[in-house]
Amino acid sequence: MSVWAELGWRLIFGAASLVVAFNFRDVAWRVHRFMANTVGVSRFLTPATVRATFGFLAVVLLAELAVGLARP
């Protein structure tokens, strides 16, 4: 995969993770409901844990993106 394609993928996935973390259009509840209906979830998987997990993932991905852009 080329460098630009990899950076673009990280940007898109980081932006999608931010959408879930900020609960845009109730996405965290939709993820929770989907997992409850298909996989079956425990009581520890709440929309808050979904938002926290995707928030952490977004921070890591966007930090990697920034470091990747800073490299020569």
Biopython code that builds the backbone (N, CA, C, O; Angstrom):
import numpy as np
from Bio.PDB.StructureBuilder import StructureBuilder

atoms = [
    (1, "MET", "N", (0.856, -1.169, 0.000)),
    (1, "MET", "CA", (0.000, 0.000, 0.000)),
    (1, "MET", "C", (0.905, 1.236, 0.000)),
    (1, "MET", "O", (1.910, 1.287, 0.709)),
    (2, "SER", "N", (0.535, 2.207, -0.792)),
    (2, "SER", "CA", (1.360, 3.400, -0.864)),
    (2, "SER", "C", (1.220, 4.216, 0.418)),
    (2, "SER", "O", (0.295, 4.022, 1.207)),
    (3, "VAL", "N", (2.142, 5.110, 0.593)),
    (3, "VAL", "CA", (2.157, 5.936, 1.805)),
    (3, "VAL", "C", (0.915, 6.815, 1.870)),
    (3, "VAL", "O", (0.315, 6.952, 2.936)),
    (4, "TRP", "N", (0.522, 7.410, 0.752)),
    (4, "TRP", "CA", (-0.645, 8.298, 0.755)),
    (4, "TRP", "C", (-1.937, 7.551, 0.991)),
    (4, "TRP", "O", (-2.846, 8.060, 1.647)),
    (5, "ALA", "N", (-2.022, 6.336, 0.455)),
    (5, "ALA", "CA", (-3.219, 5.524, 0.693)),
    (5, "ALA", "C", (-3.323, 5.137, 2.170)),
    (5, "ALA", "O", (-4.413, 5.131, 2.743)),
    (6, "GLU", "N", (-2.188, 4.816, 2.775)),
    (6, "GLU", "CA", (-2.182, 4.471, 4.193)),
    (6, "GLU", "C", (-2.566, 5.663, 5.055)),
    (6, "GLU", "O", (-3.335, 5.520, 6.005)),
    (7, "LEU", "N", (-2.038, 6.833, 4.734)),
    (7, "LEU", "CA", (-2.398, 8.041, 5.491)),
    (7, "LEU", "C", (-3.873, 8.390, 5.288)),
    (7, "LEU", "O", (-4.543, 8.818, 6.228)),
    (8, "GLY", "N", (-4.376, 8.213, 4.077)),
    (8, "GLY", "CA", (-5.791, 8.464, 3.814)),
    (8, "GLY", "C", (-6.686, 7.510, 4.583)),
    (8, "GLY", "O", (-7.716, 7.917, 5.121)),
    (9, "TRP", "N", (-6.300, 6.245, 4.638)),
    (9, "TRP", "CA", (-7.070, 5.254, 5.387)),
    (9, "TRP", "C", (-7.106, 5.617, 6.867)),
    (9, "TRP", "O", (-8.156, 5.530, 7.502)),
    (10, "ARG", "N", (-5.963, 6.024, 7.418)),
    (10, "ARG", "CA", (-5.924, 6.413, 8.834)),
    (10, "ARG", "C", (-6.793, 7.637, 9.094)),
    (10, "ARG", "O", (-7.453, 7.727, 10.129)),
    (11, "LEU", "N", (-6.793, 8.568, 8.165)),
    (11, "LEU", "CA", (-7.621, 9.768, 8.324)),
    (11, "LEU", "C", (-9.102, 9.398, 8.308)),
    (11, "LEU", "O", (-9.867, 9.877, 9.146)),
    (12, "ILE", "N", (-9.507, 8.567, 7.381)),
    (12, "ILE", "CA", (-10.918, 8.177, 7.287)),
    (12, "ILE", "C", (-11.340, 7.370, 8.513)),
    (12, "ILE", "O", (-12.405, 7.620, 9.077)),
    (13, "PHE", "N", (-10.531, 6.421, 8.925)),
    (13, "PHE", "CA", (-10.882, 5.607, 10.084)),
    (13, "PHE", "C", (-10.852, 6.426, 11.368)),
    (13, "PHE", "O", (-11.674, 6.211, 12.259)),
    (14, "GLY", "N", (-9.908, 7.366, 11.471)),
    (14, "GLY", "CA", (-9.867, 8.255, 12.636)),
    (14, "GLY", "C", (-11.087, 9.156, 12.700)),
    (14, "GLY", "O", (-11.636, 9.387, 13.777)),
    (15, "ALA", "N", (-11.517, 9.670, 11.546)),
    (15, "ALA", "CA", (-12.713, 10.514, 11.506)),
    (15, "ALA", "C", (-13.957, 9.709, 11.859)),
    (15, "ALA", "O", (-14.830, 10.201, 12.574)),
    (16, "ALA", "N", (-14.046, 8.482, 11.367)),
    (16, "ALA", "CA", (-15.186, 7.631, 11.711)),
    (16, "ALA", "C", (-15.190, 7.296, 13.199)),
    (16, "ALA", "O", (-16.255, 7.217, 13.812)),
    (17, "SER", "N", (-14.026, 7.101, 13.775)),
    (17, "SER", "CA", (-13.945, 6.836, 15.212)),
    (17, "SER", "C", (-14.372, 8.053, 16.021)),
    (17, "SER", "O", (-15.004, 7.915, 17.069)),
    (18, "LEU", "N", (-14.029, 9.242, 15.539)),
    (18, "LEU", "CA", (-14.473, 10.462, 16.221)),
    (18, "LEU", "C", (-15.982, 10.627, 16.149)),
    (18, "LEU", "O", (-16.601, 11.108, 17.099)),
    (19, "VAL", "N", (-16.574, 10.235, 15.036)),
    (19, "VAL", "CA", (-18.030, 10.317, 14.902)),
    (19, "VAL", "C", (-18.699, 9.455, 15.968)),
    (19, "VAL", "O", (-19.677, 9.874, 16.586)),
    (20, "VAL", "N", (-18.171, 8.250, 16.184)),
    (20, "VAL", "CA", (-18.741, 7.381, 17.215)),
    (20, "VAL", "C", (-18.454, 7.951, 18.599)),
    (20, "VAL", "O", (-19.325, 7.926, 19.468)),
    (21, "ALA", "N", (-17.241, 8.467, 18.817)),
    (21, "ALA", "CA", (-16.880, 8.994, 20.133)),
    (21, "ALA", "C", (-17.735, 10.190, 20.516)),
    (21, "ALA", "O", (-18.082, 10.345, 21.687)),
    (22, "PHE", "N", (-18.081, 11.038, 19.557)),
    (22, "PHE", "CA", (-18.916, 12.203, 19.849)),
    (22, "PHE", "C", (-20.404, 11.886, 19.741)),
    (22, "PHE", "O", (-21.244, 12.771, 19.903)),
    (23, "ASN", "N", (-20.730, 10.618, 19.466)),
    (23, "ASN", "CA", (-22.105, 10.124, 19.418)),
    (23, "ASN", "C", (-22.961, 10.898, 18.427)),
    (23, "ASN", "O", (-24.105, 11.247, 18.716)),
    (24, "PHE", "N", (-22.401, 11.159, 17.269)),
    (24, "PHE", "CA", (-23.131, 11.855, 16.214)),
    (24, "PHE", "C", (-24.261, 10.967, 15.720)),
    (24, "PHE", "O", (-24.025, 9.815, 15.357)),
    (25, "ARG", "N", (-25.464, 11.474, 15.702)),
    (25, "ARG", "CA", (-26.670, 10.762, 15.278)),
    (25, "ARG", "C", (-26.877, 9.451, 16.028)),
    (25, "ARG", "O", (-27.372, 8.467, 15.478)),
    (26, "ASP", "N", (-26.479, 9.466, 17.313)),
    (26, "ASP", "CA", (-26.728, 8.328, 18.205)),
    (26, "ASP", "C", (-26.046, 7.047, 17.741)),
    (26, "ASP", "O", (-26.613, 5.960, 17.855)),
    (27, "VAL", "N", (-24.842, 7.174, 17.226)),
    (27, "VAL", "CA", (-24.123, 6.019, 16.667)),
    (27, "VAL", "C", (-23.741, 5.012, 17.750)),
    (27, "VAL", "O", (-23.791, 3.806, 17.507)),
    (28, "ALA", "N", (-23.363, 5.479, 18.934)),
    (28, "ALA", "CA", (-22.954, 4.547, 19.991)),
    (28, "ALA", "C", (-24.105, 3.626, 20.386)),
    (28, "ALA", "O", (-23.897, 2.437, 20.631)),
    (29, "TRP", "N", (-25.311, 4.170, 20.448)),
    (29, "TRP", "CA", (-26.472, 3.339, 20.753)),
    (29, "TRP", "C", (-26.729, 2.350, 19.624)),
    (29, "TRP", "O", (-27.123, 1.213, 19.885)),
    (30, "ARG", "N", (-26.517, 2.753, 18.383)),
    (30, "ARG", "CA", (-26.732, 1.841, 17.252)),
    (30, "ARG", "C", (-25.725, 0.696, 17.264)),
    (30, "ARG", "O", (-26.082, -0.449, 16.984)),
    (31, "VAL", "N", (-24.475, 0.995, 17.583)),
    (31, "VAL", "CA", (-23.458, -0.059, 17.684)),
    (31, "VAL", "C", (-23.820, -1.011, 18.816)),
    (31, "VAL", "O", (-23.747, -2.229, 18.655)),
    (32, "HIS", "N", (-24.211, -0.455, 19.964)),
    (32, "HIS", "CA", (-24.595, -1.281, 21.106)),
    (32, "HIS", "C", (-25.806, -2.156, 20.772)),
    (32, "HIS", "O", (-25.818, -3.344, 21.094)),
    (33, "ARG", "N", (-26.813, -1.581, 20.136)),
    (33, "ARG", "CA", (-28.023, -2.328, 19.784)),
    (33, "ARG", "C", (-27.710, -3.426, 18.774)),
    (33, "ARG", "O", (-28.241, -4.532, 18.881)),
    (34, "PHE", "N", (-26.847, -3.131, 17.786)),
    (34, "PHE", "CA", (-26.460, -4.136, 16.793)),
    (34, "PHE", "C", (-25.758, -5.311, 17.463)),
    (34, "PHE", "O", (-26.058, -6.470, 17.175)),
    (35, "MET", "N", (-24.827, -5.007, 18.352)),
    (35, "MET", "CA", (-24.099, -6.076, 19.026)),
    (35, "MET", "C", (-25.012, -6.858, 19.964)),
    (35, "MET", "O", (-24.835, -8.065, 20.127)),
    (36, "ALA", "N", (-25.972, -6.199, 20.574)),
    (36, "ALA", "CA", (-26.902, -6.896, 21.464)),
    (36, "ALA", "C", (-27.802, -7.844, 20.684)),
    (36, "ALA", "O", (-28.151, -8.916, 21.178)),
    (37, "ASN", "N", (-28.177, -7.458, 19.473)),
    (37, "ASN", "CA", (-29.084, -8.288, 18.687)),
    (37, "ASN", "C", (-28.377, -9.426, 17.964)),
    (37, "ASN", "O", (-28.998, -10.453, 17.690)),
    (38, "THR", "N", (-27.103, -9.270, 17.650)),
    (38, "THR", "CA", (-26.417, -10.302, 16.870)),
    (38, "THR", "C", (-25.480, -11.154, 17.722)),
    (38, "THR", "O", (-25.563, -12.382, 17.704)),
    (39, "VAL", "N", (-24.606, -10.512, 18.453)),
    (39, "VAL", "CA", (-23.572, -11.237, 19.185)),
    (39, "VAL", "C", (-24.043, -11.573, 20.595)),
    (39, "VAL", "O", (-23.734, -12.642, 21.123)),
    (40, "GLY", "N", (-24.784, -10.662, 21.196)),
    (40, "GLY", "CA", (-25.121, -10.792, 22.608)),
    (40, "GLY", "C", (-24.028, -10.136, 23.420)),
    (40, "GLY", "O", (-22.861, -10.514, 23.317)),
    (41, "VAL", "N", (-24.392, -9.170, 24.216)),
    (41, "VAL", "CA", (-23.391, -8.396, 24.943)),
    (41, "VAL", "C", (-23.576, -8.574, 26.436)),
    (41, "VAL", "O", (-24.657, -8.923, 26.910)),
    (42, "SER", "N", (-22.519, -8.330, 27.155)),
    (42, "SER", "CA", (-22.603, -8.361, 28.609)),
    (42, "SER", "C", (-23.031, -6.986, 29.111)),
    (42, "SER", "O", (-23.170, -6.046, 28.328)),
    (43, "ARG", "N", (-23.235, -6.880, 30.390)),
    (43, "ARG", "CA", (-23.686, -5.602, 30.942)),
    (43, "ARG", "C", (-22.579, -4.560, 30.971)),
    (43, "ARG", "O", (-22.844, -3.391, 31.249)),
    (44, "PHE", "N", (-21.343, -4.960, 30.689)),
    (44, "PHE", "CA", (-20.232, -4.014, 30.691)),
    (44, "PHE", "C", (-20.087, -3.264, 29.373)),
    (44, "PHE", "O", (-19.418, -2.232, 29.311)),
    (45, "LEU", "N", (-20.710, -3.777, 28.327)),
    (45, "LEU", "CA", (-20.658, -3.091, 27.038)),
    (45, "LEU", "C", (-21.866, -2.163, 26.933)),
    (45, "LEU", "O", (-22.954, -2.568, 26.525)),
    (46, "THR", "N", (-21.647, -0.937, 27.304)),
    (46, "THR", "CA", (-22.694, 0.077, 27.254)),
    (46, "THR", "C", (-22.329, 1.085, 26.168)),
    (46, "THR", "O", (-21.202, 1.068, 25.674)),
    (47, "PRO", "N", (-23.245, 1.951, 25.792)),
    (47, "PRO", "CA", (-22.882, 2.997, 24.836)),
    (47, "PRO", "C", (-21.733, 3.883, 25.336)),
    (47, "PRO", "O", (-20.962, 4.405, 24.530)),
    (48, "ALA", "N", (-21.617, 4.053, 26.638)),
    (48, "ALA", "CA", (-20.494, 4.845, 27.170)),
    (48, "ALA", "C", (-19.160, 4.152, 26.922)),
    (48, "ALA", "O", (-18.180, 4.810, 26.573)),
    (49, "THR", "N", (-19.107, 2.831, 27.098)),
    (49, "THR", "CA", (-17.853, 2.128, 26.823)),
    (49, "THR", "C", (-17.555, 2.099, 25.331)),
    (49, "THR", "O", (-16.390, 2.126, 24.932)),
    (50, "VAL", "N", (-18.590, 2.043, 24.505)),
    (50, "VAL", "CA", (-18.386, 2.117, 23.049)),
    (50, "VAL", "C", (-17.783, 3.463, 22.694)),
    (50, "VAL", "O", (-16.831, 3.530, 21.915)),
    (51, "ARG", "N", (-18.330, 4.547, 23.261)),
    (51, "ARG", "CA", (-17.809, 5.889, 22.973)),
    (51, "ARG", "C", (-16.383, 6.058, 23.472)),
    (51, "ARG", "O", (-15.555, 6.647, 22.778)),
    (52, "ALA", "N", (-16.077, 5.545, 24.680)),
    (52, "ALA", "CA", (-14.724, 5.665, 25.227)),
    (52, "ALA", "C", (-13.717, 4.878, 24.398)),
    (52, "ALA", "O", (-12.609, 5.352, 24.148)),
    (53, "THR", "N", (-14.099, 3.683, 23.972)),
    (53, "THR", "CA", (-13.204, 2.857, 23.170)),
    (53, "THR", "C", (-12.904, 3.511, 21.825)),
    (53, "THR", "O", (-11.749, 3.579, 21.404)),
    (54, "PHE", "N", (-13.944, 3.990, 21.157)),
    (54, "PHE", "CA", (-13.724, 4.636, 19.871)),
    (54, "PHE", "C", (-13.013, 5.978, 20.029)),
    (54, "PHE", "O", (-12.273, 6.385, 19.133)),
    (55, "GLY", "N", (-13.219, 6.671, 21.144)),
    (55, "GLY", "CA", (-12.476, 7.906, 21.396)),
    (55, "GLY", "C", (-10.989, 7.641, 21.537)),
    (55, "GLY", "O", (-10.167, 8.361, 20.970)),
    (56, "PHE", "N", (-10.644, 6.605, 22.294)),
    (56, "PHE", "CA", (-9.237, 6.233, 22.445)),
    (56, "PHE", "C", (-8.651, 5.825, 21.102)),
    (56, "PHE", "O", (-7.535, 6.217, 20.761)),
    (57, "LEU", "N", (-9.402, 5.038, 20.341)),
    (57, "LEU", "CA", (-8.947, 4.605, 19.020)),
    (57, "LEU", "C", (-8.733, 5.790, 18.094)),
    (57, "LEU", "O", (-7.766, 5.809, 17.331)),
    (58, "ALA", "N", (-9.621, 6.780, 18.147)),
    (58, "ALA", "CA", (-9.487, 7.962, 17.301)),
    (58, "ALA", "C", (-8.247, 8.765, 17.666)),
    (58, "ALA", "O", (-7.535, 9.245, 16.784)),
    (59, "VAL", "N", (-7.985, 8.914, 18.959)),
    (59, "VAL", "CA", (-6.796, 9.663, 19.384)),
    (59, "VAL", "C", (-5.528, 8.975, 18.899)),
    (59, "VAL", "O", (-4.616, 9.632, 18.396)),
    (60, "VAL", "N", (-5.467, 7.671, 19.047)),
    (60, "VAL", "CA", (-4.275, 6.925, 18.609)),
    (60, "VAL", "C", (-4.100, 7.024, 17.098)),
    (60, "VAL", "O", (-2.992, 7.266, 16.619)),
    (61, "LEU", "N", (-5.172, 6.839, 16.350)),
    (61, "LEU", "CA", (-5.067, 6.883, 14.888)),
    (61, "LEU", "C", (-4.692, 8.265, 14.378)),
    (61, "LEU", "O", (-3.875, 8.389, 13.464)),
    (62, "LEU", "N", (-5.275, 9.296, 14.953)),
    (62, "LEU", "CA", (-4.945, 10.651, 14.488)),
    (62, "LEU", "C", (-3.546, 11.075, 14.918)),
    (62, "LEU", "O", (-2.899, 11.862, 14.228)),
    (63, "ALA", "N", (-3.073, 10.560, 16.053)),
    (63, "ALA", "CA", (-1.684, 10.823, 16.452)),
    (63, "ALA", "C", (-0.720, 10.125, 15.495)),
    (63, "ALA", "O", (0.300, 10.696, 15.109)),
    (64, "GLU", "N", (-1.048, 8.883, 15.114)),
    (64, "GLU", "CA", (-0.224, 8.183, 14.123)),
    (64, "GLU", "C", (-0.225, 8.911, 12.786)),
    (64, "GLU", "O", (0.796, 8.972, 12.101)),
    (65, "LEU", "N", (-1.365, 9.454, 12.426)),
    (65, "LEU", "CA", (-1.457, 10.216, 11.183)),
    (65, "LEU", "C", (-0.566, 11.450, 11.234)),
    (65, "LEU", "O", (0.132, 11.756, 10.267)),
    (66, "ALA", "N", (-0.588, 12.152, 12.349)),
    (66, "ALA", "CA", (0.245, 13.357, 12.488)),
    (66, "ALA", "C", (1.726, 13.001, 12.436)),
    (66, "ALA", "O", (2.515, 13.714, 11.815)),
    (67, "VAL", "N", (2.102, 11.921, 13.074)),
    (67, "VAL", "CA", (3.507, 11.497, 13.051)),
    (67, "VAL", "C", (3.889, 11.064, 11.638)),
    (67, "VAL", "O", (4.991, 11.358, 11.175)),
    (68, "GLY", "N", (2.986, 10.368, 10.952)),
    (68, "GLY", "CA", (3.261, 9.940, 9.579)),
    (68, "GLY", "C", (3.435, 11.108, 8.628)),
    (68, "GLY", "O", (4.250, 11.048, 7.707)),
    (69, "LEU", "N", (2.672, 12.174, 8.846)),
    (69, "LEU", "CA", (2.821, 13.361, 7.994)),
    (69, "LEU", "C", (4.101, 14.135, 8.317)),
    (69, "LEU", "O", (4.645, 14.823, 7.454)),
    (70, "ALA", "N", (4.575, 14.024, 9.542)),
    (70, "ALA", "CA", (5.783, 14.757, 9.934)),
    (70, "ALA", "C", (7.062, 14.081, 9.443)),
    (70, "ALA", "O", (8.115, 14.713, 9.359)),
    (71, "ARG", "N", (6.961, 12.804, 9.124)),
    (71, "ARG", "CA", (8.154, 12.099, 8.617)),
    (71, "ARG", "C", (8.487, 12.584, 7.217)),
    (71, "ARG", "O", (7.596, 12.891, 6.425)),
    (72, "PRO", "N", (9.777, 12.651, 6.922)),
    (72, "PRO", "CA", (10.174, 13.078, 5.565)),
    (72, "PRO", "C", (9.946, 12.000, 4.526)),
    (72, "PRO", "O", (10.229, 12.209, 3.347)),
]
sb = StructureBuilder()
sb.init_structure("model")
sb.init_model(0)
sb.init_chain("A")
sb.init_seg("    ")
for serial, (resi, resn, name, xyz) in enumerate(atoms, 1):
    if name == "N":
        sb.init_residue(resn, " ", resi, " ")
    sb.init_atom(name, np.array(xyz, "f"), 0.0, 1.0, " ", f" {name:<3s}", serial, name[0])
structure = sb.get_structure()
